[in-house]
Amino acid sequence: MGFAQRFDHVGITVADIDTVTAFFVSLGLEADQKMAVEGEFLDTVIGMKGAATEIVMLRVPGGGTTLELSSFKRPDHLPGSPAAPANELGLRNVAFEVQNLRAAVDHAAAAGYGLVGGIGEYEGMWRMAYVRGPEGIIVSLAEQIQD
């Protein structure tokens, strides 16, 4: 018997929650209101006393699994590796299916977020690209190729 019942969310800790939220909203995600979390619950769950964070939950239109962005006010966040290559251990990308890959890539580029590599095609079924978004977050954008 397994314990997991459904996939709920992926969390990413960021320094500038407003910039990162705006990036994902520009890709078409919907954001809930930013909320502050602190106190015994947070301290217990993350194992740090006196912690305080702001959180924004994002989702694609229609619902589904959410993306949680959090930015710590206390303690100060630790620096990440914003130039991490795709093969560095740890969470490397968050992926979304898009309707128009080229337009999505061009949109990200116009905002200053370029491709990690190029646009690849997988067995005539998918086109995909990695975009390095704000704070080095790699966003995988995939488009199903229509016959």
C-alpha positions in Angstrom: 0.0 0.0 0.0 1.3 3.4 -0.9 0.9 6.6 1.1 0.8 9.2 -1.6 -2.7 10.1 -2.8 -2.0 12.8 -5.4 0.7 15.2 -6.5 0.1 18.5 -4.8 2.8 21.0 -5.5 6.5 21.8 -6.2 8.1 24.4 -4.0 10.9 26.8 -5.1 12.6 29.2 -2.7 13.5 32.5 -4.3 15.0 35.8 -3.3 12.6 38.1 -5.3 9.2 36.6 -5.1 7.5 39.4 -7.1 9.9 39.1 -10.1 9.6 35.3 -10.2 5.8 35.5 -9.8 5.6 38.0 -12.7 7.7 35.7 -14.9 5.4 32.7 -14.4 2.2 34.8 -14.7 3.6 36.1 -18.1 3.8 32.4 -19.2 0.1 32.0 -18.4 0.0 30.7 -14.8 -2.5 32.2 -12.4 -1.3 33.4 -9.0 -3.1 33.4 -5.7 -2.6 36.3 -3.3 0.8 36.5 -1.6 0.6 35.3 2.0 2.9 35.6 5.0 3.6 32.6 7.1 5.5 32.5 10.4 5.1 31.0 13.9 5.2 27.6 15.5 3.8 25.7 12.4 6.6 27.0 10.1 9.3 26.7 12.7 8.3 23.0 13.3 8.0 22.0 9.6 11.2 23.5 8.4 13.2 23.0 11.6 14.3 26.7 12.0 13.3 28.9 14.9 11.9 32.4 14.2 11.4 31.8 10.5 9.2 34.0 8.4 8.3 33.6 4.7 6.1 34.9 2.0 4.4 32.4 -0.3 2.6 32.6 -3.6 0.9 29.6 -5.2 0.6 29.4 -9.0 -1.3 27.1 -11.3 -2.2 26.6 -14.9 -5.7 27.8 -15.8 -8.1 25.0 -14.9 -6.3 23.9 -11.8 -4.0 20.9 -11.2 -0.7 20.7 -9.5 0.6 24.0 -8.1 3.9 25.7 -8.0 4.8 27.2 -4.6 7.2 30.2 -4.6 8.5 31.2 -1.2 10.8 33.9 -0.1 12.3 33.9 3.4 12.3 37.1 5.4 13.9 35.3 8.3 16.5 33.8 8.3 18.1 35.3 5.3 18.1 33.0 2.3 21.2 31.1 1.3 22.7 31.7 -2.1 21.8 29.1 -4.7 23.5 28.3 -8.0 21.7 30.4 -10.6 24.0 29.2 -13.4 23.6 25.5 -12.5 23.8 23.2 -15.5 21.0 20.7 -16.3 23.0 17.8 -14.8 23.6 19.4 -11.4 22.0 17.3 -8.6 18.8 18.6 -7.2 15.6 20.0 -8.6 16.7 21.2 -12.1 13.5 22.3 -13.9 9.8 22.9 -13.7 8.0 21.9 -16.9 4.9 23.2 -18.7 3.1 22.1 -21.9 2.6 25.2 -24.1 0.5 25.8 -27.2 3.2 27.7 -29.2 6.7 26.9 -28.2 8.4 29.4 -30.5 6.1 32.2 -29.3 6.7 31.3 -25.6 10.5 31.2 -26.1 10.4 34.5 -27.9 8.3 36.0 -25.1 10.8 34.8 -22.5 13.7 36.1 -24.6 12.1 39.6 -24.9 11.9 39.7 -21.1 15.6 38.8 -20.9 15.4 35.1 -20.3 17.2 33.0 -22.9 17.5 29.4 -23.9 19.8 27.1 -22.0 20.5 25.2 -25.3 18.2 25.1 -28.3 14.7 23.8 -29.3 14.8 20.1 -29.7 12.3 17.7 -31.3 11.6 14.2 -29.8 10.6 11.5 -32.2 8.2 13.7 -34.1 5.9 14.0 -31.1 7.3 16.9 -28.9 9.3 20.0 -29.3 11.0 21.2 -26.1 13.3 23.9 -24.9 14.8 24.9 -21.6 14.6 28.6 -20.7 16.6 30.0 -17.8 14.2 32.2 -16.0 14.7 34.6 -13.1 17.1 33.5 -10.4 18.4 30.8 -12.7 15.2 28.7 -12.5 15.2 26.4 -15.6 11.7 26.2 -17.1 11.1 23.4 -19.5 8.6 24.4 -22.2 7.1 21.6 -24.3 4.7 21.6 -27.3 3.0 18.5 -28.6 3.5 18.3 -32.4 0.2 18.0 -34.1 -0.2 15.6 -37.1 
